[in-house]
Amino acid sequence: MAHVIAKPMNHVKFFTPWVIVFTVIAVVGMATLGVRFLFGIGLVTNLDNLYPWGIWNAINKAGGVALAAGGFISAAIGHIMHKEHYHTVVRPALLTAMLGYTFVGFAVFFDIGRWYYIWHPVINWNPNSALFEVGICVMFYLTVLYIEFLPIVTEKYKNNVNMKGIFKPFNNITNKLLISLDSGLDKTMSFFIIAGVVLSSLHQSSLGTLMIIAGQKMHPLWQTPVLPLLFLMSAVVVGVPMIILVSLINAKTFKLKPKMPVLSRMSSYVGPLLGVYLSFKIGDIVIREAFVYLGQFTLQSVMFYIEVIVGIIVPLFLFLNKKVLNSPKLLAIACSFVIFGVVINRINNFLVAYKPPYADYLYYPTIYEILVTLGCASVIILLYRWFAMFFPVVSPEQGTDEKVIVEMEEAI
C-alpha cells in the first residue's frame, strides 16, 4: 500500500478574515494573562479558597485533554491496529494532540497560584496522589508527542539543508544528523506510539479518579466509582469525531476535497461507541439509583439532561444515519455535537457537580477568565495553521488510501 504523501499547505495565504479575528482574540487573551502574572490570579478570576478551580481547569485542562485524545486514537488505529488506510488522518490528529497538550501544560502553569513552583512535582514525587499521576503522565505523553512529530521535521529538512552565511559549513553535518535521527526514529517509533497510547489512557482515566476523591462534594449524578472508566470512554468516543472534524476543517481551510471515503468509514464506528458509552452512563445511575435526582428541577439535573441528550443521544442517531456519514456538512455537525457533549461533561464534573462545604454562593467565571480561555483556543488554531502551512502534515491529494477504502466498501 502506498505511503500517504503529505505536503506543506503553503498554496494559501496565512491571513484571512477569520485568522485576523482569531489573532485579535489571541492577543487580548495573552494580554489578560500578562495582567494575571503581574498582579496575581485573584485580580482576574473569581477563584478563592472555597473554589480553587474554575473554567481554566474544567475547559483548558480537563476539556483540552479529552479533545486532544485524537492523537492516541489515531495512533492506535493507524499503527497498532495496522489500519493503514487511515494514515491520511494520523498527522493532523498528531499535530492537534501536540498543540492541545502543550496548552494543557501551559494552562496548569497559569492556573496555579504560585506558578513559579510548577516544577515541584518533578522533584517532590507523591505516588499516592491521583493529581501527581495525571501530571507525570501528561509530561511524559507530551514528550512522546514531540518525538512522534520529529519525523515530520526530518522529512522537511532531510537532504534539504541550505543554511547560508557563517552557518553554511554546517550544512553537510546537519544533514547527516537529520538522516541519522530519521533512521533511528523509524526503528524505535513503535515503542513511542505504544507508550503514548498507554500514557494517554492512564491520565484520561485518572482525571476521573481525581473527582472520586472529592467524595460528597460532588453531586450524586456524577459521583460514581466508575468515573475513571467513564472519563476514558468519553475520551475514546470524542477522539474519532475530533479527527474527522479537523480533517473537514483542513479541507475547507486549505481548499481541498474532503476525503469522504476515509472519513465516512471512520465515522461508522462512532455510533456504536456512543451506544456503549450511553449504556454505561445510564446503567450507572440506574444501579446507584441516582436517577431520582433527575426528577428535580435543578441546575445539576438540567445540565445532566443537556450532556446526555445533546451530547450523546442526538449524535448517536446522527451517526447511525448513512446520509449524515456521506455528507461533509452533516458529518461536521454530528462531530460538533459529540465534542460539545464531552466538553459539557467536563464542565459538569469539575464545576456544576462540585460544591464545596460551607459555600453559600456559586462560582461563575469573570470576563477575564473567558478571554484567556478563548485566547488559548485561538493560539492553538493559529499555530495549527502555521504548522500545516510550513510542515508536511496534511495530505492534499486523493491518494491510494482512499481508493482502498472505496474498494473495501464495494466489496462489502
N, C-alpha and C positions, 0 to 999 in steps of 0.2 A: 504494500500500500504506500502511495506516495506521501512524502512528508509535507505537512502544511506549510506553505510559503507565506510568511508574514513580512510586511513592509512598513516603513515609516509613512504615516499619513500626512506627508508634507505637501500634498497637492491642494490643500485648502488653507485659507488664511487662519491664523490663530485667533484674531479678534473678530468677533461677530457681535451683534446687539446683545445676545444672551450672555456672551463671555464678558462684555463690559458690565452688565448688571451683576454677574457673579463676582467680578473684580471689585466693584464698589462695596458689595456686601462683605467680601473678604477683608477689605481694608478697614471697614467700620468695626468688624468683629475683632480683628487683631489689635486695633487701637483701643478697644474696650479691654482687651487682655492686658495691654500696657498699663492701663489705669489700675487693673487688679493687682499687678505685680508691684506697682509703685506705692499704692495706698492700702493694700490689703484686700482679702476676699470678702470681708464684711461690707465694704462700701458698694460693691456691685452685685451682691447676691442677697437673698433672704434666708441664707443658711444661719443656723445658730446651734447651740448645744443640744437642743431637742431634735432639730432637723439638720443633721450633719451632712446630708447629701441632697441634691436636687436633680434638675434635668441634665446637668452635666454628667452626673453619674448614670442616670436612667437611660438617656439617649446617647450621649457622646461615647460612653464606655460600654454599658451593657447592650444597648441597641447597636452600637458600632461593631462590637464583637460578633453579634449574631448576623448582621448584614454582611460581614466580611467572610462568612462561612463558605461562600462560593469558592474560595481558594482551596480549602481542603476537600470540598465535594468534587470539584473538577479534577483535582489531583488523584483522588480515589477512583473516579470514573475513567479518566484518560490513561492513567499509568498503572495503578494497582490492579484494576479490573480489566485493563487492556482493551478498552473500548476506543480504539484508535480513531474511529470516525468522528469522535468528539474533540479531537485535538485542536480543532479550529477555534474553540472557545476557551481553551485552557489558559493561554497567555493573557487575554483580557481579564479573566477571573483572577489570575495570579496578581496582576497589577492592581486590581481593585482591592484584593485582600492585603497586599503590601502597604498600600496607601491608607487603607482603613485601620489596620493595626498600628501603623505609625502614629496616626492621630489618636488612637485609643491610648497609647503610651503618653502622648502629649497631653491628653485630657486628664490623665492621672496627675501629671506634672502641675497643671494649674488648678486642679480641683482640691488638692490637699492644702491645708492652711499653711504649714511650713514647707513650702515647695522645695526649699534648699536641702531637705532631708530625704529626698526621694531615693537616694542611693542606699539608704539604711537597710532595706530588705536584702540587698546583695551581700551585706556583711553579717547582719543580725538575723540569722535563719530561725524560723519558727515553724517546724514541720507539723505542728498541731493546728495551724491556722489555715482555714479554707481560703482566706484572702491572700495569704502568702503563696499558696499553691497556684492561685489564679495569676498572681503577679509573676512568679517564676516561669510558669508555662507560657504566658504571653511574651515575656522577654526571650525565651528560647525559640518560640514559634516565629517571632518577628525576625530573629536572626536567620532561621531556616528560610523564611520568605525571601530575605535579601539574597541568600545563597542560591535559591531557586531562580531568582531573577538574573543572576550573574551570566548564565549562558546567553541571554538576550543581549547583554552588554558586549560580551566577547564576539557574538555574531556580527554586531555592527562594526566593531573596530578591528577584528582579526583580519590580517592581510590588507588593512586599510588605514594603517597608522601613517599620518602625514603631518607630524609636528614640524614647525618651522622655527627659524632663528636659532637661538642658542640650544634649543631642545632637539634640533634636527639629528645630531649624532646618536640620540637615544631611540630613534625610530626602530631600528633593527632589533635591539634587545627588548624593547617594549612589545614588539610584535611576537617575538619568541615567547615572552612571558604570557601573552594572551593565548597563544596556541597551546602552551603547556597547561594553563589554567583551564581552557576549554576541554582539553583531553582528560584532565583529572576530574573535572565536574561530570563529564559524560560517564565515567566509570563509577562514580560514587553517588550520583544523583538519586538513585533508587533508595538509598539509605535516608537521605534528607526528605524525600517525598513521604516515605513511611513514617518517619519521625514527626513530620508536620501534621499528618493525619491523626496520629496518636496524641500529640500535644494539644491540638485544637479540640479534640474530643474531650480531653481531660478538663481543660479550663471552661469549655462551654457548659459542662455539667456542674462544675464546681461553683459557678455563679448561682446555680440553684441551691447548692449546699449552703452558700453564704446566707441566703434568705431563710433557710430552715432554722438556722441558728437564731434568727430574730424571734422565733417562738410565738408567744401570744401577741407580740407587736404587729403581727401580720393578720389580715382578715382571713377567716376560715375558707373563703372561696379559693384562696391561693396557697394557704399554708398546708402543705401535704408532704409526707415522707418521700413521695416520688417526684418531687420538684426537680432534682437533678436530671432525672430521665426526661421530664417534660421540657426542660431547657435544652437538652441535647437534641431531642426530637424536633423541637421548633427550629433549631439551627439547621438541621438537615433539611427540613421542609422548605425553609426560605433560601437555602443555598442554590437550588436549581432555578427558581424564579429570578434571583439576582443575576445569575449567569445569563439567562435569557434576556432580561431587561437591558443589561449592559450591552449585549450583542446587538439588540434592536436600536439602542441609542447610538451605538457606533455607526450602524448602517445609516441612520438618519443624519447624524452629525457630519460624517465623512463622505456622504453622498455615494453610498454603496448599496448593492442589492442585498436585502436581508437573506440570510442563509436559512430559509424556512424549512427545507428538508431536515436539516440537523436540529433546529430549534423545535420543530413540531414533534420529532421523535423524542427529544429530551423532555418536552413538556408533558408527554403522555404518562410520565412517572409521577408527576406532581399530584394528580388526582388521588391515586392510591395512597401516597404518602400523607396527604391531608386527611384522608379517611381514617388511616391508622392513628394519626395524631388526635383527631376528633374523638375517636373511640376511647383512647386513654384519658383524654380530658374529661369527657362526660362520665366515663366509668369511675374515675377517681372521685368526683363529687357525689356520685350515687353511693359508692361504697362507704365514704366518710359521712354520708347523709348531710353534706353541706348544701344540698340543693334547696333546703328550707330558706336559706338567705336570699335566694333568687325571687322569692315572693314578696320581699320587702323593697319598697321604692327608696333606694339609697344610691349614693354616688358609686359605691362598690358594685352593686347589682347591675346598674346601668352600664358601667364600664366593662363588666364581665360579658354582658349581652353583646356589646359592640365588638369586643375582642373575638368572641366565638362566632357570632352571626356574620359580621362584616369581614372579619379576618380569616375565617376558616370555612364556614358553610357556603357563603356566596362564591368564593373562588373554587371551592370543591365542585360545585355544579358547573362552573365555567370551564374548568379543566377536563370535565367529562364530556364536553361538547366538541365534536370534531371541527365544527365551523370556527370555533374560537382558536383551536390549535393551529389552524391553517391561515389565520388572519393576523398579520403583524400588529395592527391596532388593537384588536380584541385580546390578543395574547399579552400585549403590553399592559392592558387594563387589568387582566386577570393576575398577572405577576404583581402589579401595584397593590392589589387587594391583599395578597399574601404578605408582602413587605410591610404594608400598613398594619396588618394583624400582629405581626411579630414585634414591631416597634411598640404598639399599644400594649402587648403582653409584658414587655419590659417596663413600660411606664406603670402599668398596673401593679406589677410585683414590687418595684422599688419606690413608688410614690403613692399610688391610690390605696394599695393594701396595707401600707406601712403607717402605723400610728404610734408614736412614742408615748410611753406612760406620762401622765401629768400634763400632757399637751392639750390646751383648751382652744387651740386655733389650728388652721390648716396652712401648710406651706404652699406658696404659689411663686412661680419664678418672676424675677424682675425683667424689665425690658432688656437690661444688660446681659442677663443670662441667656435670653433668647437670641440676642445679637451675636454672642460668642458661638452659640450652637450653629446658627446659620452661617456665621463666618467660617467655622471649621469645615462645614459641609461644602461651602463654596471653594475653599482652598483645595480640598480633595478633588473636586470637579476640575478645577483649573490645572492642577498637577497631572491628573489623568490625561487631560487633553494634550498637555505638553509632552508627556512621556510617549503617548501614542503617536504624536507627530514626529518625534525625534528618534524613537527606537522601533524595531520591528516587532510590534505587539499584535496588531490587527491583521487578519488575513483578508486582503482586498478582493480576491477573485473567487468565483465559484469553482472550487477545487475538486480533486479526486474524492475527497472525503464525502462530499455531498452526493456525488454520483453513486457512491457505495450505498448511502442511505436510501436513495431512490430505488436502487436495485433490490435492496432488502425489503422495502415496502411493497414493490411489485411482486416479489416472491411470496410475501405474506398474503 
